[in-house]
Amino acid sequence: MKRKFFRTFFISLVLFTVLWTGFIYKTVIIAEGEDEVDYEDEGFLDRLIGGKDRITFLLMGVDSNDVKKSKGTRTDTMILCKVDKSTGKISMLSIPRDTKAFIRGRNGEEKINHAHAYGGPELSVKAVKDLLGIDLEYYVKVDYKIVKEFVDIIGGVEIDVPMDMKYSDPTAEPPLYIDLKAGLQVLDGDKALQFLRFRKGYADQDLGRIRSQQQFIKSAIKQALKIENVGKIPQMIKSYYNNVETNIPLALILKFAVNIKNYDIEGIQMDTLPGESKYINGVSYYVPYEEEMQAIVDLMFNDDNNENNNN
């Protein structure tokens, strides 16, 4: 059995920290002696709240114990995300890891999660860009450890576990022991990781796991944004810097941080790339439905495509 160590896109941490990093940078890091940003510069606030209203980025989870040492690994989770600071709208499209796609520099089509192993996050971004026909340059890459740390920091995440989940693999790194009972409960970091790594019991396999990811995402974001967690921001940013790799410029993050209270967490738009599983030459692929895929991409991302990610 292939051992996949990262079982979700943990957008809860990514969105929260991307949107709050600017605030933390100013109030925590700058206060401790950093002075790269000139806050007295005339026009700084105009630049902060001006410019792009939307940012689109690819969120990737990698099969690695350390996001900074993940060269040559495959992505286990890929989600295309868009955040619109003018409307507060957040959109996320899950891309199954076995999606059949063209990867630049390779002969023929392969599973899209191979792109990272061949050329890192940059090639993954290009593969998604080519598959979906969108402008895309930004990425956020995380490893599985971040969920355990983050969930413990925010005080757990309430989840309605859909079934008894039991599985073990002592040879995995780290060893995998899943033992959860069905029902509504608050999961700590360890149990949240068990919930997100479980995949054997879903009737529709990876699609079922994606639905569980999306359930976790909404609950975790809601918990993270509670007022009692504001005082835990320094711990969150420490976890962010240890476990997240991104090419989103700090200046752009700052622009989105100022509107944190305006984002529609309850109304997050989530979907999964439409398609079906097929065996082709003995290999299992997820083959997208072309027309349905284009319709979803147009609805979620291409309405403002010309304004996104053009520097």
VMD Tcl script that draws the C-alpha trace (Angstrom):
set ca {
  {0.00 0.00 0.00}
  {1.25 3.47 -0.84}
  {1.63 5.47 2.32}
  {0.21 8.95 1.99}
  {1.08 11.03 4.98}
  {-0.82 14.23 4.17}
  {-4.54 13.71 3.87}
  {-5.97 17.19 3.48}
  {-5.48 20.70 2.30}
  {-5.78 22.23 5.81}
  {-7.08 25.49 4.40}
  {-8.15 26.45 7.90}
  {-4.61 27.37 8.78}
  {-3.63 28.67 5.39}
  {-6.48 31.13 4.92}
  {-6.30 32.30 8.50}
  {-2.55 32.83 8.48}
  {-2.44 34.30 4.97}
  {-5.08 36.82 5.98}
  {-3.53 37.56 9.38}
  {0.19 37.42 8.55}
  {0.33 41.12 7.72}
  {-1.20 42.05 11.06}
  {1.13 39.70 12.91}
  {4.15 40.97 11.00}
  {3.35 44.52 12.04}
  {2.36 43.92 15.67}
  {4.66 41.05 16.62}
  {7.70 40.89 14.34}
  {8.17 44.61 13.75}
  {7.75 45.20 17.48}
  {10.64 42.84 18.12}
  {13.08 44.81 16.01}
  {12.39 44.19 12.33}
  {12.07 47.35 10.28}
  {11.95 46.33 6.63}
  {8.55 47.98 6.11}
  {8.39 51.76 6.28}
  {5.00 52.48 7.81}
  {5.63 56.21 7.72}
  {6.07 56.18 3.96}
  {3.48 58.45 2.34}
  {0.82 56.45 0.54}
  {1.49 53.19 2.38}
  {-2.14 52.76 3.48}
  {-3.35 53.60 -0.01}
  {-1.14 50.83 -1.40}
  {-2.24 48.50 1.38}
  {-5.94 48.68 0.62}
  {-5.61 49.34 -3.11}
  {-4.59 47.17 -6.03}
  {-5.91 43.66 -6.45}
  {-9.27 42.79 -4.98}
  {-8.79 39.06 -5.58}
  {-6.02 36.54 -5.19}
  {-5.96 33.02 -6.58}
  {-3.48 30.44 -5.35}
  {-2.90 26.69 -5.42}
  {-2.87 25.01 -2.04}
  {-0.79 21.83 -1.93}
  {-0.24 19.22 0.74}
  {2.90 17.13 0.26}
  {3.91 13.61 1.27}
  {6.71 14.80 3.50}
  {7.64 15.08 7.16}
  {9.07 18.55 6.49}
  {7.68 20.98 3.93}
  {11.15 22.49 3.52}
  {12.61 19.09 2.60}
  {9.88 17.91 0.25}
  {11.78 17.95 -3.04}
  {10.91 14.92 -5.16}
  {7.66 14.14 -3.34}
  {4.18 14.04 -4.81}
  {1.31 16.22 -3.74}
  {-1.45 14.39 -1.94}
  {-3.87 17.30 -1.86}
  {-4.42 20.11 -4.38}
  {-7.05 22.81 -3.97}
  {-7.40 25.93 -6.07}
  {-8.41 28.85 -3.84}
  {-9.67 32.34 -4.54}
  {-10.15 35.07 -1.94}
  {-11.99 38.28 -2.87}
  {-11.45 41.06 -0.36}
  {-14.01 43.38 -1.98}
  {-16.92 40.93 -1.62}
  {-15.66 38.67 1.18}
  {-16.19 35.64 -1.04}
  {-13.94 32.57 -0.71}
  {-13.94 29.86 -3.39}
  {-12.16 26.50 -3.28}
  {-12.00 23.78 -5.94}
  {-10.57 20.39 -4.94}
  {-8.52 18.61 -7.62}
  {-8.31 14.83 -7.03}
  {-4.67 13.72 -6.91}
  {-5.17 11.06 -9.61}
  {-6.52 13.59 -12.13}
  {-5.25 12.76 -15.63}
  {-3.41 15.83 -16.91}
  {-0.65 17.09 -19.16}
  {2.57 17.92 -17.30}
  {5.09 20.10 -19.11}
  {8.27 18.27 -20.08}
  {6.65 14.82 -19.91}
  {5.47 12.54 -22.69}
  {1.73 12.03 -22.59}
  {-0.62 12.61 -19.69}
  {0.00 11.52 -16.10}
  {-1.54 11.89 -12.66}
  {-1.41 15.55 -11.76}
  {0.12 14.86 -8.35}
  {3.34 13.72 -10.11}
  {4.09 17.29 -11.19}
  {5.57 18.30 -7.83}
  {7.96 15.34 -7.87}
  {9.24 16.39 -11.30}
  {9.48 20.14 -10.85}
  {8.34 21.29 -7.43}
  {5.47 23.70 -6.72}
  {6.24 25.74 -9.82}
  {5.52 22.78 -12.13}
  {2.40 21.90 -10.12}
  {1.12 25.44 -10.67}
  {1.78 25.14 -14.42}
  {-0.02 21.77 -14.57}
  {-3.13 23.20 -12.88}
  {-2.95 26.30 -15.03}
  {-2.86 24.18 -18.20}
  {-5.60 21.81 -17.01}
  {-8.08 24.49 -16.01}
  {-7.18 27.24 -18.48}
  {-6.65 29.95 -15.87}
  {-3.99 32.50 -14.99}
  {-2.15 31.22 -11.92}
  {1.23 31.91 -10.35}
  {0.86 31.73 -6.56}
  {1.04 28.67 -4.36}
  {0.91 27.71 -0.70}
  {2.54 24.39 0.24}
  {2.13 22.67 3.62}
  {3.05 19.38 5.28}
  {0.80 17.19 7.42}
  {2.30 18.29 10.75}
  {0.65 21.66 10.53}
  {-2.85 20.33 11.22}
  {-1.91 18.75 14.54}
  {-0.19 21.90 15.78}
  {-2.86 24.25 14.52}
  {-5.87 22.32 15.83}
  {-4.31 22.11 19.28}
  {-3.56 25.85 19.23}
  {-7.18 26.81 18.43}
  {-8.67 24.44 21.00}
  {-9.91 21.63 18.79}
  {-12.36 21.36 15.88}
  {-15.95 20.10 16.13}
  {-16.65 17.40 13.53}
  {-19.52 14.99 12.93}
  {-17.50 11.84 12.18}
  {-19.64 9.96 9.60}
  {-18.61 6.40 10.54}
  {-16.42 4.42 12.89}
  {-12.88 4.87 11.61}
  {-10.32 2.22 12.48}
  {-7.05 1.51 10.68}
  {-3.40 1.02 11.55}
  {-0.08 1.03 9.71}
  {2.86 0.85 12.15}
  {5.36 1.02 9.26}
  {4.17 4.45 8.15}
  {6.26 7.51 9.04}
  {4.96 8.58 11.43}
  {3.12 5.38 12.42}
  {-0.58 5.56 11.63}
  {-3.16 4.51 14.21}
  {-6.75 5.56 13.52}
  {-9.46 4.78 16.07}
  {-12.44 7.17 15.99}
  {-16.08 6.57 16.80}
  {-18.91 7.96 14.68}
  {-20.73 11.03 15.96}
  {-20.42 14.73 16.75}
  {-17.29 15.46 18.78}
  {-14.42 17.92 19.27}
  {-11.22 16.55 17.77}
  {-7.84 17.54 19.16}
  {-4.81 17.72 16.87}
  {-4.02 14.02 16.96}
  {-7.61 12.94 16.35}
  {-8.06 15.55 13.61}
  {-5.05 14.08 11.84}
  {-6.59 10.61 12.17}
  {-9.86 11.89 10.69}
  {-8.10 13.50 7.75}
  {-5.81 10.58 6.99}
  {-8.60 8.01 6.92}
  {-9.72 6.97 3.43}
  {-10.43 3.24 3.28}
  {-14.05 3.33 4.45}
  {-15.57 5.74 1.92}
  {-17.73 4.13 -0.74}
  {-16.47 6.59 -3.36}
  {-12.90 6.60 -2.01}
  {-11.03 9.85 -2.71}
  {-14.22 11.85 -3.37}
  {-15.53 10.86 0.04}
  {-12.28 11.92 1.63}
  {-12.54 15.27 -0.16}
  {-16.00 15.84 1.32}
  {-14.58 15.18 4.78}
  {-11.78 17.66 4.05}
  {-14.34 20.29 3.13}
  {-16.36 19.64 6.28}
  {-13.17 20.01 8.33}
  {-12.16 23.18 6.50}
  {-15.36 25.06 7.33}
  {-15.37 24.00 10.96}
  {-11.69 24.77 11.46}
  {-11.88 28.23 9.90}
  {-14.89 29.09 12.04}
  {-13.08 27.95 15.18}
  {-9.85 29.74 14.25}
  {-11.63 33.07 13.82}
  {-13.26 33.06 17.25}
  {-12.32 36.06 19.35}
  {-10.70 33.91 22.05}
  {-8.09 32.75 19.54}
  {-6.81 36.24 18.73}
  {-4.35 36.02 21.63}
  {-2.89 32.86 20.08}
  {-1.78 34.62 16.91}
  {1.97 34.47 17.78}
  {1.71 30.67 18.15}
  {-0.15 30.43 14.85}
  {2.42 32.45 12.96}
  {5.25 30.36 14.41}
  {3.53 27.21 13.13}
  {2.95 28.94 9.79}
  {6.61 29.80 9.30}
  {7.71 26.29 10.32}
  {5.31 24.38 8.11}
  {4.26 26.58 5.18}
  {6.10 27.48 1.97}
  {4.60 30.15 -0.30}
  {5.57 32.56 -3.07}
  {2.80 35.05 -2.22}
  {4.58 38.37 -1.55}
  {4.21 39.87 1.91}
  {2.94 43.13 0.42}
  {0.07 41.26 -1.23}
  {-0.72 39.34 1.96}
  {-0.93 42.66 3.80}
  {-3.60 43.90 1.42}
  {-5.83 40.98 2.27}
  {-5.09 41.02 6.00}
  {-6.79 44.36 6.55}
  {-10.19 42.96 5.54}
  {-10.16 39.83 7.72}
  {-13.53 40.62 9.35}
  {-15.29 40.95 6.01}
  {-14.77 37.41 4.75}
  {-17.86 35.20 4.42}
  {-16.76 32.10 6.32}
  {-20.26 30.58 6.44}
  {-20.71 31.04 2.70}
  {-17.44 29.51 1.50}
  {-18.00 28.11 -1.98}
  {-16.56 24.58 -2.26}
  {-16.62 22.16 -5.15}
  {-14.71 19.23 -6.60}
  {-13.45 18.87 -10.15}
  {-16.19 16.89 -11.94}
  {-15.12 13.59 -13.46}
  {-14.92 9.85 -12.93}
  {-12.39 7.17 -12.06}
  {-11.17 5.01 -14.95}
  {-8.53 2.36 -15.50}
  {-6.41 3.22 -18.53}
  {-3.67 0.77 -19.53}
  {-3.87 -0.75 -16.07}
  {-3.51 2.58 -14.26}
  {-6.28 4.21 -12.22}
  {-6.95 7.83 -13.21}
  {-9.54 10.45 -12.37}
  {-10.71 11.73 -15.77}
  {-12.36 15.18 -15.74}
  {-15.59 15.89 -17.59}
  {-14.39 18.63 -19.94}
  {-17.60 20.65 -20.33}
  {-18.59 20.47 -16.67}
  {-15.03 21.31 -15.61}
  {-14.95 24.42 -17.76}
  {-18.35 25.55 -16.49}
  {-17.25 25.28 -12.84}
  {-13.93 27.02 -13.52}
  {-15.68 29.85 -15.34}
  {-18.15 30.26 -12.50}
  {-15.61 30.16 -9.68}
  {-12.47 31.70 -11.17}
  {-12.67 33.11 -14.70}
  {-15.12 35.92 -13.98}
  {-12.17 38.03 -12.87}
  {-9.37 36.09 -14.50}
  {-7.80 39.07 -16.20}
  {-7.39 40.87 -12.88}
  {-5.82 37.96 -10.97}
  {-2.11 37.33 -10.57}
  {-0.89 39.85 -13.12}
  {2.25 41.54 -11.80}
}
mol new
graphics top color blue
foreach p $ca { graphics top sphere $p radius 0.5 }
foreach p [lrange $ca 0 end-1] q [lrange $ca 1 end] { graphics top cylinder $p $q radius 0.2 }
display resetview
